[in-house]
Amino acid sequence: MQTGMQTDTTVVLAQSRVWQASDAAQAAGVKPGMRRGGVLALLPQARFHERDDATETVALEALALALLRFGPDVAIASPQCVLIDVAPSLRLFGGLASLAAQVLESAEALGHRASLGFAATASAAALLARAGEAATRMPSTQTSVPIPIPIPTLTDLPQQLDSLPVALLPEAQPWLDWLAQIGCATLGELRALPTAGVRRRCGADLPAALSRAYGEAPESPHWYRAPPHFEAVLPLPSLTHDIDVLLFGLRRLLAQLTGWLCAGQLATRALTLVLEHEPLGRQTLAPTRFDIRLAEASAAPAHLLSLCKERLARSPLVAPVLTLRLDITQTAPHVPQSGSLLPEPGRARQDFVQLMERVAARLGDEHVRRLQVRGDHRPEAAFVSVPYGAPARATHAVDGTTSSMSGTSNTPNTSNTSNTSGKSGTSRHLPEGERPLPPRPAWLLDAPQRLSVHQERAWRQGPLRLVSGPERIEAGWWEPGTVTRDYFIAADTEGALLWVFRERPVKGADAAWYLHGLFG
């Protein structure tokens, strides 16, 4: 892949000579190697930029990081070339044409203009990309069905390379004048020269590079490896308050993040978006930070972008933004979804989780909450409200799968108690000696409601009939709020089932009845 950054009549200079020119500049007659004065004579309105090797290196590393999503072997080759070994990935991405279209999209997302070359060797692919021949054979990314591209083999290399200009070979640059004098203009003509003579005249590098390109000698590119920690920085071209501009830059950072996650088979559980502002006079403004937590780890850039968009939309910017920075603070192993011919039942839950994450990003984590079970037998203390995206903590509940509370029965083995046990959890295979948890109401009152007593029977719009129980709960001795209760399932005069309890007398207190829950 060959990349370049060219717009309008831009000319990039290296040591006062033209190194690269935009399409408009080339149409006006500007060619690499010309001096500034010659360019101005042809194109007075040309805009000049000094070549910045450090910036180019950073840009190519960002591109290499993003392209790791297409394969584990990516290398940076000079000048301005990134190599990818896509042979193991062809089937995964739907063939060479589909993969090539996605590679182009990734390069364009990072602001590069790219041409692709396909060959059985890395050197040959780089030469084809520099020649730009692959661009004429590339399928349009706008078509729904890409035109198939045949997979090149070693036997195709002479046909692909023989007609290319010899100047495309970097090792031939010092000897172009001599090659032109002997009438050697293409790689095929260079290959036809006696190897021993070329080696004596030009050194060993030129014939060695030619042999590697044609697959006659092994090559070992220096493969790029992703950093152990992801932190990407993007300086914006100008100060901005526009959220759309920030999202455009964020897409570039997320493209790099996708490659980094794929390289490590990871997904992110938490990320931090940092917006750096321009100082106001002598006052330095603190960066704006957005800490985003996910209920479930995700590696989908579209979902991560939507979460960042919601957070940016609800938080006004205190000052124009100068730089974007994306940092990953927590990761988890990525388990890819298996393809299936039939709809997957777990898909609905995944969609719900992503919806709740977007709602939390828009409203704030503190406004979207869920219940989490606690290891406490007291019904009112058996669960706690936590932010939806908070990680689940291990609890010591006796049975956290049947309800939002836990409890055990410490009562003697009476007939009522055995009926309670027989109504719950009959499908569970419990260990020997463990008793199933009695049923729990779907609606638990915020505070127990005291019931009146008539003729020694609990009364609620009529006498209550005890259906099952008692279930004794004694807990909370370690803090204020000790409970000593006997719970029953009772039916009122209309047949509705209620969860009631009677306080056991402690130090002479009355044994009062209370309503604590309603069954559905």
Secondary structure, DSSP 8 states (H G I E B T S, - for coil): -EEE---TTEEEEETTEEEEE-HHHHHTT--TT-BHHHHHHH-TT-EEEE--HHHHHHHHHHHHHHHGGG-S-EEEETTTEEEE--GGGTTTTTSHHHHHHHHHHHHHHTT-EEE----SSHHHHHHHHHHTHHHHH---TTSSS--------GGGHHHHHTTSBGGGSGGGGGGHHHHHHTT--BHHHHHHS-HHHHHHHH-SHHHHHHHHHTTSS-----B----SS-EEEEEEEEEE--HHHHHHHHHHHHHHHHHHHHHHTEEEEEEEEEEEE--BTTB----EEEEEEEEEEE--HHHHHHHHHHHHHHS--SS-EEEEEEEEEEEEE-------SS--TTHHHHHHHHHHHHHHHHH-GGGSEEEEE-S-SSGGGSEEEEETTS-------S--SSSS------S---HHHHHHHHTS-TTS---TT--------SEEEEEEEE-EEETTEEESSSB-EEEEEEEEEEE-TTSS--EEEEEEEEE-TT--EEEEEEE---TT----EEEEEE--
